[in-house]
Amino acid sequence: MKQQASNSGRASRGFEQLQLVVVGLAINSGRASRGFEQLQLVVVGLVGGGSDSSLSLTALREADAAAAAAGPASREACGGGDTGRGQ
């Protein structure tokens, strides 16, 4: 049963990536018709958040905010002070 849920999650992520490519191609079509240079589309794998989930930018920002509110000692315990995400 666990394997079936895992496969369903992979199919869903694949479909989401396909949707993004279709939207990207539509954007490039609009750019070309207006005389703008087309964008290079790059599809990357999802960053794992543990088990079968993925990390979101919102979750990363919330984690940074929680660590900042807890103070410098907490940020060091979470893997360092500067996350490199421009915050």
N, C-alpha and C positions, 0 to 999 in steps of 0.2 A: 504494500500500500504506500509506503514511504517513497519507493522508486517512482510510482505513478505520479505522485504529487510533485516530485522533483522534475520529471519530464514535462509536466504541465507548466511549471514555472519557467523552464527553458524555452518552451514554445511561446509563451507569452512575451518573454524578453526578446525573442527573435522577431516576433510580430511588431513589437514596439520599435525595434531598430529599423525594420522595414518601413514602418510609417514615417520615421524620421528621415530616411533616405528619400522617400517619395516627396515629402514636404521640402527637403533640400533641393531636389531636382526642380520642383515648381518655383521655388525662390530663384534659382539660377535661370530658369526660363524667363521669368519676369525681368531679371537684371539684364539678360541678353537683349530682350526686346527694347529696353531703355538705353542700350549702348554701354552698360556697365560691364566690367570684367566679372566673370563668373567666380563664385567661391569654390574652393577646393573642399570637397566633402570627405571627412574622415570618420569612420566608424570604429569605435574602441569598445573593448569589453567593459562590463560593469565592474566597479570596485566592490569587492565583497565586504559585507558588514557582519559576517558571521552566519553560520548555518546556511540557509538558502535565501538570504535577503541581500539587498544592496544598500550602500550608503547613499544618502542624498545630501545635497549641499545644505539644505535646511538642518538636517541632523548634525552635520559637522559644525555649523554656526551655533546651534544650540549647545553642543558640547563645549565649544570654545567659550561661549558666554557663561556657562555654568562654572567652568574652570576659572575664568577671570573673576567671577563673583566670589569664589571660594578663596581666592588669594594666590600669591606666587607659589607657596609650598604645594598647593594642589596641582598647579600647572606642571611643576617639576615631576610630581608623581605620575602624571598622565603622559609623560614622555617628552617633556621639554617645554620651554616657555614659548618659543617662536614656532608657530605652525607653518609658516611660509605661505599662508593663504592671504596675506595683505590685510590682516585685521589689526 
